[in-house]
């Protein structure tokens, strides 16, 4: 009976080990990014998203910038989407908003976009939602950082949430499946 049990279980062992390894890697990544970003990261759907944000953390703000010398919010989000999702988008917050499917704040998922009116005349700032009310963006004062949507400044200037479509629903469908 033991031999039969072993014969049945041995082929399943690689699947078990692979699942265990994936859980350990995800747990380690969550712990690492929790320390780096300053909040408890509970779940990571797209590790490349977090890697790309980490690569740009601390890069100073520069209007219309798109390099490590300086970057603005739309340039940062465009680079994030290119690297993490292989999706091209315009480097203009209003155009990105125009090509996004509106969603409720309660529907936000990792990789969705959050839009702000910081200048008093429509969409002027955006970031990439990570989860747990946090988003990555380029701050005028700090540069690339992760912030909390419940921060009084962001609560006051928050305008909308969206799922980028760029005229193509493939990315939108990918995020909805998460």
C-alpha positions as CSV (number, residue, x, y, z in Angstrom):
1,X,0.0,0.0,0.0
2,X,2.9,2.4,0.9
3,X,4.5,1.7,-2.5
4,X,1.3,2.5,-4.3
5,X,0.9,5.7,-2.4
6,X,4.5,6.7,-3.2
7,X,4.1,5.9,-6.8
8,X,1.0,8.1,-7.0
9,X,2.6,11.0,-5.0
10,X,6.1,11.2,-6.5
11,X,4.9,12.6,-9.8
12,X,3.1,15.4,-7.9
13,X,6.2,16.4,-5.9
14,X,7.6,18.8,-8.5
15,X,4.3,20.6,-8.7
16,X,4.2,20.9,-4.9
17,X,7.8,22.2,-4.7
18,X,7.1,24.7,-7.5
19,X,4.1,26.0,-5.7
20,X,6.0,26.3,-2.4
21,X,8.9,28.1,-4.2
22,X,6.4,30.6,-5.8
23,X,4.9,31.3,-2.4
24,X,8.3,31.9,-0.8
25,X,9.4,34.2,-3.7
26,X,6.2,36.2,-3.5
27,X,6.5,36.5,0.3
28,X,10.1,37.7,0.0
29,X,9.2,40.2,-2.7
30,X,6.3,41.6,-0.6
31,X,8.6,41.9,2.4
32,X,11.3,43.6,0.4
33,X,8.9,46.1,-1.2
34,X,7.1,46.7,2.1
35,X,10.4,48.0,3.5
36,X,11.3,50.0,0.4
37,X,7.9,51.7,0.0
38,X,7.1,52.1,3.7
39,X,3.8,50.2,3.9
40,X,2.8,46.5,4.0
41,X,2.7,45.2,0.5
42,X,0.4,42.2,0.8
43,X,0.1,41.0,-2.8
44,X,2.1,41.5,-6.0
45,X,0.4,40.7,-9.3
46,X,3.2,42.1,-11.6
47,X,6.7,42.0,-10.1
48,X,8.0,44.0,-13.1
49,X,5.8,46.9,-12.0
50,X,7.5,47.0,-8.6
51,X,11.0,46.5,-10.1
52,X,10.5,49.5,-12.5
53,X,9.2,51.7,-9.7
54,X,12.1,50.8,-7.5
55,X,14.5,51.6,-10.4
56,X,13.1,55.2,-10.6
57,X,12.6,55.8,-6.8
58,X,14.1,59.1,-5.8
59,X,14.5,60.4,-9.4
60,X,13.9,64.2,-9.1
61,X,10.9,65.9,-10.7
62,X,11.5,67.8,-13.9
63,X,8.6,69.1,-16.0
64,X,8.5,67.2,-19.4
65,X,11.4,65.1,-18.2
66,X,11.7,61.5,-19.3
67,X,15.1,60.4,-18.0
68,X,17.0,59.7,-14.7
69,X,18.1,63.3,-14.8
70,X,14.5,64.2,-14.0
71,X,11.0,63.0,-14.9
72,X,7.4,64.3,-14.6
73,X,4.3,62.3,-13.6
74,X,3.1,61.4,-17.1
75,X,6.6,60.5,-18.3
76,X,7.0,58.2,-15.3
77,X,3.7,56.5,-15.8
78,X,4.5,56.1,-19.5
79,X,7.8,54.4,-18.7
80,X,6.1,52.2,-16.0
81,X,3.5,51.0,-18.6
82,X,6.2,50.4,-21.2
83,X,8.4,48.3,-18.9
84,X,5.8,46.5,-16.8
85,X,3.0,46.0,-19.3
86,X,4.7,46.5,-22.7
87,X,2.0,49.2,-23.4
88,X,2.8,52.6,-25.1
89,X,1.0,55.6,-23.9
90,X,1.2,59.4,-24.4
91,X,3.4,61.4,-22.0
92,X,0.6,63.8,-21.1
93,X,-1.7,63.3,-18.1
94,X,-4.8,64.7,-19.8
95,X,-4.3,62.4,-22.9
96,X,-3.7,59.4,-20.7
97,X,-6.9,60.3,-18.8
98,X,-8.8,60.6,-22.1
99,X,-7.7,57.1,-23.1
100,X,-8.7,55.5,-19.8
101,X,-11.8,53.8,-18.9
102,X,-13.4,55.4,-15.8
103,X,-13.7,53.1,-12.8
104,X,-14.9,53.6,-9.2
105,X,-12.2,54.2,-6.6
106,X,-13.5,51.0,-4.9
107,X,-12.6,49.1,-8.1
108,X,-8.9,50.1,-8.2
109,X,-6.5,47.3,-8.8
110,X,-2.7,47.1,-9.1
111,X,-1.8,48.9,-12.3
112,X,-4.8,51.2,-12.5
113,X,-4.4,54.9,-12.7
114,X,-5.3,57.7,-10.3
115,X,-5.8,61.3,-11.6
116,X,-5.6,64.6,-9.8
117,X,-6.4,68.2,-10.4
118,X,-3.5,69.9,-8.7
119,X,-3.5,73.1,-10.7
120,X,-7.2,74.0,-10.6
121,X,-7.9,73.5,-14.3
122,X,-8.6,69.8,-14.9
123,X,-6.3,66.7,-14.9
124,X,-2.8,67.8,-14.1
125,X,-1.2,64.9,-12.2
126,X,-1.5,61.1,-12.2
127,X,0.0,58.0,-10.6
128,X,-0.1,54.2,-10.8
129,X,-2.2,52.4,-8.2
130,X,-0.4,49.7,-6.2
131,X,-3.0,48.5,-3.7
132,X,-3.8,49.3,-0.1
133,X,-4.6,52.9,-1.0
134,X,-1.0,53.5,-2.2
135,X,0.2,54.8,-5.6
136,X,3.5,55.5,-7.3
137,X,4.0,59.0,-8.9
138,X,6.4,61.8,-9.3
139,X,6.1,64.4,-6.6
140,X,7.2,68.0,-7.3
141,X,9.1,68.1,-4.0
142,X,10.3,64.5,-3.5
143,X,10.6,63.1,-7.0
144,X,9.5,59.5,-7.7
145,X,7.8,58.1,-4.6
146,X,4.9,56.1,-3.2
147,X,2.1,58.0,-1.5
148,X,-1.2,57.3,0.3
149,X,-4.4,58.4,-1.4
150,X,-5.8,59.3,2.1
151,X,-3.2,62.0,2.5
152,X,-5.2,65.2,2.9
153,X,-3.5,66.8,-0.2
154,X,-4.4,63.9,-2.4
155,X,-7.9,63.5,-1.0
156,X,-8.5,67.2,-1.9
157,X,-7.1,67.0,-5.4
158,X,-8.1,63.4,-6.3
159,X,-10.4,63.6,-9.4
160,X,-10.8,60.1,-10.9
161,X,-9.6,56.5,-11.3
162,X,-9.2,54.8,-14.6
163,X,-8.0,51.8,-16.4
164,X,-5.8,52.7,-19.4
165,X,-7.1,51.4,-22.7
166,X,-5.2,53.6,-25.2
167,X,-7.9,52.7,-27.7
168,X,-7.1,49.0,-27.0
169,X,-8.9,47.0,-24.4
170,X,-6.2,44.3,-24.1
171,X,-4.5,45.9,-21.1
172,X,-7.8,46.8,-19.5
173,X,-8.9,43.1,-19.8
174,X,-5.6,42.0,-18.3
175,X,-6.0,44.2,-15.2
176,X,-9.6,43.1,-14.8
177,X,-8.5,39.5,-14.6
178,X,-6.2,40.2,-11.7
